[in-house]
Amino acid sequence: MDLSQKSTENIHFMVEEIIKKLKMATAAAMNPEHFSIERYEDIKDIYELVSSKSNYSISEMEAIVKELGDLRK
């Protein structure tokens, strides 16, 4: 998948991968349709951060979820 291209499909992919990686209990709140293409680079930054580590502390997870929440439409 070419994430250098801004697209709705890439946003869906990245948000779904973030949800899987963090094993989020609140996955329904992070529906990919809730994110705008204008926030693509921010979502990609979070995706790359989440993809770079295998484990997260509770505070890291909370910060990531808060950041995603702030990026929603």
mmCIF file of the C-alpha atoms, coordinates in Angstrom:
data_MODEL
# 
_entry.id   MODEL 
# 
loop_
_atom_site.group_PDB 
_atom_site.id 
_atom_site.type_symbol 
_atom_site.label_atom_id 
_atom_site.label_alt_id 
_atom_site.label_comp_id 
_atom_site.label_asym_id 
_atom_site.label_entity_id 
_atom_site.label_seq_id 
_atom_site.pdbx_PDB_ins_code 
_atom_site.Cartn_x 
_atom_site.Cartn_y 
_atom_site.Cartn_z 
_atom_site.occupancy 
_atom_site.B_iso_or_equiv 
_atom_site.pdbx_formal_charge 
_atom_site.auth_seq_id 
_atom_site.auth_comp_id 
_atom_site.auth_asym_id 
_atom_site.auth_atom_id 
_atom_site.pdbx_PDB_model_num 
ATOM 1  C CA . MET A 1 1  ? 0.000   0.000  0.000  1.00 0.00 ? 1  MET A CA 1 
ATOM 2  C CA . ASP A 1 2  ? 1.358   3.403  -0.990 1.00 0.00 ? 2  ASP A CA 1 
ATOM 3  C CA . LEU A 1 3  ? 0.730   5.626  2.007  1.00 0.00 ? 3  LEU A CA 1 
ATOM 4  C CA . SER A 1 4  ? 2.441   8.582  0.343  1.00 0.00 ? 4  SER A CA 1 
ATOM 5  C CA . GLN A 1 5  ? -0.816  9.133  -1.585 1.00 0.00 ? 5  GLN A CA 1 
ATOM 6  C CA . LYS A 1 6  ? -3.545  10.950 0.310  1.00 0.00 ? 6  LYS A CA 1 
ATOM 7  C CA . SER A 1 7  ? -6.732  8.946  -0.009 1.00 0.00 ? 7  SER A CA 1 
ATOM 8  C CA . THR A 1 8  ? -9.752  7.894  1.966  1.00 0.00 ? 8  THR A CA 1 
ATOM 9  C CA . GLU A 1 9  ? -8.734  4.259  1.468  1.00 0.00 ? 9  GLU A CA 1 
ATOM 10 C CA . ASN A 1 10 ? -5.342  4.917  3.057  1.00 0.00 ? 10 ASN A CA 1 
ATOM 11 C CA . ILE A 1 11 ? -6.986  6.651  6.022  1.00 0.00 ? 11 ILE A CA 1 
ATOM 12 C CA . HIS A 1 12 ? -9.233  3.609  6.479  1.00 0.00 ? 12 HIS A CA 1 
ATOM 13 C CA . PHE A 1 13 ? -6.227  1.301  6.340  1.00 0.00 ? 13 PHE A CA 1 
ATOM 14 C CA . MET A 1 14 ? -4.158  3.317  8.818  1.00 0.00 ? 14 MET A CA 1 
ATOM 15 C CA . VAL A 1 15 ? -6.979  3.784  11.340 1.00 0.00 ? 15 VAL A CA 1 
ATOM 16 C CA . GLU A 1 16 ? -7.848  0.074  11.191 1.00 0.00 ? 16 GLU A CA 1 
ATOM 17 C CA . GLU A 1 17 ? -4.191  -0.848 11.727 1.00 0.00 ? 17 GLU A CA 1 
ATOM 18 C CA . ILE A 1 18 ? -3.913  1.548  14.685 1.00 0.00 ? 18 ILE A CA 1 
ATOM 19 C CA . ILE A 1 19 ? -7.034  0.004  16.226 1.00 0.00 ? 19 ILE A CA 1 
ATOM 20 C CA . LYS A 1 20 ? -5.630  -3.524 15.765 1.00 0.00 ? 20 LYS A CA 1 
ATOM 21 C CA . LYS A 1 21 ? -2.174  -2.634 17.048 1.00 0.00 ? 21 LYS A CA 1 
ATOM 22 C CA . LEU A 1 22 ? -3.474  -0.933 20.178 1.00 0.00 ? 22 LEU A CA 1 
ATOM 23 C CA . LYS A 1 23 ? -6.207  -3.547 20.677 1.00 0.00 ? 23 LYS A CA 1 
ATOM 24 C CA . MET A 1 24 ? -8.570  -0.696 21.350 1.00 0.00 ? 24 MET A CA 1 
ATOM 25 C CA . ALA A 1 25 ? -11.723 -1.455 23.273 1.00 0.00 ? 25 ALA A CA 1 
ATOM 26 C CA . THR A 1 26 ? -13.193 1.776  21.939 1.00 0.00 ? 26 THR A CA 1 
ATOM 27 C CA . ALA A 1 27 ? -12.684 0.851  18.298 1.00 0.00 ? 27 ALA A CA 1 
ATOM 28 C CA . ALA A 1 28 ? -16.234 1.857  17.379 1.00 0.00 ? 28 ALA A CA 1 
ATOM 29 C CA . ALA A 1 29 ? -15.418 5.422  18.427 1.00 0.00 ? 29 ALA A CA 1 
ATOM 30 C CA . MET A 1 30 ? -12.551 5.441  15.933 1.00 0.00 ? 30 MET A CA 1 
ATOM 31 C CA . ASN A 1 31 ? -14.529 4.727  12.794 1.00 0.00 ? 31 ASN A CA 1 
ATOM 32 C CA . PRO A 1 32 ? -12.360 5.608  9.753  1.00 0.00 ? 32 PRO A CA 1 
ATOM 33 C CA . GLU A 1 33 ? -15.250 7.598  8.248  1.00 0.00 ? 33 GLU A CA 1 
ATOM 34 C CA . HIS A 1 34 ? -14.845 10.074 11.107 1.00 0.00 ? 34 HIS A CA 1 
ATOM 35 C CA . PHE A 1 35 ? -11.512 11.328 9.729  1.00 0.00 ? 35 PHE A CA 1 
ATOM 36 C CA . SER A 1 36 ? -11.041 13.956 7.052  1.00 0.00 ? 36 SER A CA 1 
ATOM 37 C CA . ILE A 1 37 ? -8.519  13.790 4.226  1.00 0.00 ? 37 ILE A CA 1 
ATOM 38 C CA . GLU A 1 38 ? -7.253  17.191 5.428  1.00 0.00 ? 38 GLU A CA 1 
ATOM 39 C CA . ARG A 1 39 ? -5.840  15.441 8.518  1.00 0.00 ? 39 ARG A CA 1 
ATOM 40 C CA . TYR A 1 40 ? -4.066  12.774 6.444  1.00 0.00 ? 40 TYR A CA 1 
ATOM 41 C CA . GLU A 1 41 ? -0.511  13.700 7.460  1.00 0.00 ? 41 GLU A CA 1 
ATOM 42 C CA . ASP A 1 42 ? -1.434  13.738 11.169 1.00 0.00 ? 42 ASP A CA 1 
ATOM 43 C CA . ILE A 1 43 ? -3.054  10.315 10.896 1.00 0.00 ? 43 ILE A CA 1 
ATOM 44 C CA . LYS A 1 44 ? -0.049  9.008  8.994  1.00 0.00 ? 44 LYS A CA 1 
ATOM 45 C CA . ASP A 1 45 ? 2.287   10.295 11.736 1.00 0.00 ? 45 ASP A CA 1 
ATOM 46 C CA . ILE A 1 46 ? 0.273   8.444  14.377 1.00 0.00 ? 46 ILE A CA 1 
ATOM 47 C CA . TYR A 1 47 ? 0.182   5.306  12.203 1.00 0.00 ? 47 TYR A CA 1 
ATOM 48 C CA . GLU A 1 48 ? 3.974   5.382  11.803 1.00 0.00 ? 48 GLU A CA 1 
ATOM 49 C CA . LEU A 1 49 ? 4.448   5.889  15.544 1.00 0.00 ? 49 LEU A CA 1 
ATOM 50 C CA . VAL A 1 50 ? 2.129   3.000  16.393 1.00 0.00 ? 50 VAL A CA 1 
ATOM 51 C CA . SER A 1 51 ? 3.768   0.765  13.789 1.00 0.00 ? 51 SER A CA 1 
ATOM 52 C CA . SER A 1 52 ? 7.244   1.449  15.135 1.00 0.00 ? 52 SER A CA 1 
ATOM 53 C CA . LYS A 1 53 ? 6.706   -0.103 18.572 1.00 0.00 ? 53 LYS A CA 1 
ATOM 54 C CA . SER A 1 54 ? 5.420   -3.436 19.774 1.00 0.00 ? 54 SER A CA 1 
ATOM 55 C CA . ASN A 1 55 ? 4.262   -2.429 23.264 1.00 0.00 ? 55 ASN A CA 1 
ATOM 56 C CA . TYR A 1 56 ? 2.714   0.684  24.743 1.00 0.00 ? 56 TYR A CA 1 
ATOM 57 C CA . SER A 1 57 ? 2.207   1.907  28.270 1.00 0.00 ? 57 SER A CA 1 
ATOM 58 C CA . ILE A 1 58 ? -1.292  2.851  29.370 1.00 0.00 ? 58 ILE A CA 1 
ATOM 59 C CA . SER A 1 59 ? -0.369  6.539  29.287 1.00 0.00 ? 59 SER A CA 1 
ATOM 60 C CA . GLU A 1 60 ? 1.013   6.212  25.741 1.00 0.00 ? 60 GLU A CA 1 
ATOM 61 C CA . MET A 1 61 ? -2.169  4.484  24.595 1.00 0.00 ? 61 MET A CA 1 
ATOM 62 C CA . GLU A 1 62 ? -4.307  7.162  26.231 1.00 0.00 ? 62 GLU A CA 1 
ATOM 63 C CA . ALA A 1 63 ? -2.286  9.907  24.527 1.00 0.00 ? 63 ALA A CA 1 
ATOM 64 C CA . ILE A 1 64 ? -2.614  8.223  21.117 1.00 0.00 ? 64 ILE A CA 1 
ATOM 65 C CA . VAL A 1 65 ? -6.359  7.702  21.539 1.00 0.00 ? 65 VAL A CA 1 
ATOM 66 C CA . LYS A 1 66 ? -6.766  11.332 22.654 1.00 0.00 ? 66 LYS A CA 1 
ATOM 67 C CA . GLU A 1 67 ? -4.812  12.550 19.631 1.00 0.00 ? 67 GLU A CA 1 
ATOM 68 C CA . LEU A 1 68 ? -6.962  10.442 17.299 1.00 0.00 ? 68 LEU A CA 1 
ATOM 69 C CA . GLY A 1 69 ? -10.069 11.795 18.989 1.00 0.00 ? 69 GLY A CA 1 
ATOM 70 C CA . ASP A 1 70 ? -8.861  15.351 18.392 1.00 0.00 ? 70 ASP A CA 1 
ATOM 71 C CA . LEU A 1 71 ? -8.389  14.570 14.679 1.00 0.00 ? 71 LEU A CA 1 
ATOM 72 C CA . ARG A 1 72 ? -11.949 13.365 14.107 1.00 0.00 ? 72 ARG A CA 1 
ATOM 73 C CA . LYS A 1 73 ? -14.347 15.514 12.063 1.00 0.00 ? 73 LYS A CA 1 
# 
